[in-house]
Structure formats: structure tokens, C-alpha cells
Amino acid sequence: MNEQLYNVSANPHVRDKATTHSIMLDVIIALLPATLFGFWNFGVKAIINTVLCILVCVASEYIWQRLMHKKITIHDCSAALTGLLLAMNLPPEVPFWIPVIGGVFAIIVVKQVFGGLGQNFMNPALGARCFLLISFAGLMTNFSYQGFGGSFDATTSATPLAALKAGEMVDVKSMFLGTTAGTIGETSAVLLLLGGVYLIAKKIISWKIPVCYIVTLGLFVLIFGGHGFDMTYLAGHLFGGGLMLGAFFMATDYVTSPITPNGQIVFGILLGILTGIFRLFGGSAEGVSYAIIFSNLLVPLIERFTAPVAFGKGGKK
């Protein structure tokens, strides 16, 4: 008889098989093509730095939670994903202590001090990258390229975005495929796009933030770039730097991005405008990391003004 009774509970009455572990695992899977290409492109040191980032992030979370007598959550793969994202934002030739400092900062300072997963106010990997950029600017902007497959000695060279900012010609095909200088995981636009499409198809992320971000930056570059409708110049900005990595994998972070549909559109447009300002008028050729972190801080304000209005008394008429 009891089996026929309804189970009454508080709303929302929504069920989903997705878990934090499964979502993080899907993001890691989506990042694998660009990650493996980075290993092939930059050689053994890129592999070591990536593994080191992941191990330090996971160990930092475990040690902190043990010391603070909190539930151990390393099995949800969020710390491992943070380590992977941080590694993809590092130049391949940085010394091994850089991933150690960055991993500890990402997990302890940005994530755990504020309460752990779901409480951090900015993306931990990007927070750590910006900290490293400010603290060790020389090392974090010293890019080298070993060539396809890492078959010969690395040579220091400017990134395509830096060359573009200096008024030099860039090889758009190399930028699209990834056979160029840059951080470990940002060079191959096509593989990052492939990972982003995978996440959208799996409904892990919405298309709104990345599409609005990329389209807005493209329009900003065409209008204010000073090159008119030069498609090579536009493609250089879209395929270069961390745009694809940031748009699909970091700007869409559940914790630090808006949950309202209109808020996601506003967030994407804001990201495009800020990235365009930083790239075209700032001192650096890049701008994705700072644009995302700055926009993360504005998410509560964006959601306040884009929250859906309820029907009924006191709501929408």
C-alpha cells in the first residue's frame, strides 16, 4: 500500500543523470585532442608540465581538505580539470616550479579559501595564470616552438598575435591547425573548436557564451582594428591566442558564468568587447584571461538585471 503513495518533495522536480564527475570528465575528454596536439607540437617538457600541473592541483585539494577536516572531493575531477586548464595556459618551456606555484594558487587561494567548488568567484585556472603573468612576466611570455612533432631544438619566437599587433604578416593556416608558437593548449583552433562542438552537442555547455563572445570580438576587430574588412587580420584574431580555449572551456565555467539565458548573451558580448579593448588598445597582444576574470566579477550584477520576471502578482503582467 505504501508503495502507491506519492513522494511529495520540495521543488524543483527535475532529475538528471549528470554528475559533477561526469561533467568534468566530458570537459577533459573535449580537451584531449588539443592537449595531445600540444604534446606533439612542443615535446617532452610540455608533457611534464601538464602532468605536474594536474598532480599539484589534485594534491593541493586533498591536503587542504584533510587539514581543514573537510570532505575529500578529488574524485569529482574538478581539481584535475583545473590542473589541465592551467597547463594549457602555460608556455611549454617554463621551469617546473611554475606549475607548482600556479597549481597551489589555483586550488588553495582561488578555490578552497572561498569554500571550494561552487563558491569561487573566478575561474581557478585563469586566476592562477594571471597571478603567474603578474609575478613572472618574463617566463610567462617567453614562447618557443619546436616544430611539428617536436623533432628539433626549440627556438624562441613571437606568438602570431604579437606579430599581428606589431603589423607583421601571419600564417592563418598554421594558426588554425596549431603549428605555431603559443601556450601548450591554445595553438590549434580547429581542435579546440572540435572540443567545443562536442561539449555543445552533449549539452554540457550552451552555445550562447562562446558564440556571442567570438562574434562580438570579430565585429570589434573589424570596426576598431584599423584594417577595414581584412579577413586575414580578422582570422588572425579569431584563431590566435587563447580565444577558442577561453570561449569554450573557461568562460563557460558553471560557477563563474551567468545561469540566465539573457545573462549568458550579455556575458559573451562583454567578453568580446573587453578582449577587443585589451588586444587592440592595451600593451599586451592577448586579453582573454583578463577579460574573463573581469567579467566573472560582474556576473552577480548581470544576473540581477537579466533574471526572468515571474508571472502573477508582483510579476510580469
Number of C-alpha atoms within 10 A of each C-alpha: 4 5 6 6 7 7 6 7 7 5 6 6 7 5 6 5 5 9 10 13 14 14 19 19 17 17 20 21 14 22 26 17 17 25 27 15 22 28 21 20 26 32 24 14 17 26 19 15 28 27 16 21 32 23 18 22 30 24 18 22 24 20 13 16 18 12 8 9 9 11 9 13 16 17 12 17 18 23 30 24 21 27 29 26 28 27 30 27 25 29 25 31 22 19 12 14 12 19 28 19 16 26 32 21 22 29 30 20 16 22 25 20 12 13 11 17 16 12 14 18 19 24 26 29 29 25 24 24 26 19 16 20 15 11 11 12 12 12 16 21 17 19 22 22 25 20 18 17 14 16 12 12 11 15 11 12 15 16 24 26 26 18 15 17 19 10 10 10 13 19 13 20 14 17 27 21 15 25 22 27 29 31 26 32 35 29 33 29 25 17 24 30 20 14 25 25 16 18 22 14 12 12 11 18 21 18 20 19 26 29 17 21 29 23 15 21 26 19 16 19 27 17 12 13 20 11 13 12 13 12 11 14 22 21 18 21 26 22 26 30 28 25 28 26 27 24 26 27 21 25 30 25 16 13 16 24 27 28 17 16 16 17 24 26 20 21 27 28 22 22 32 30 20 22 28 25 18 17 21 19 13 12 10 13 22 23 22 26 22 18 21 29 21 15 20 22 14 17 21 16 11 21 20 12 11 18 14 14 10 10 9 8 7 8 9 9 8
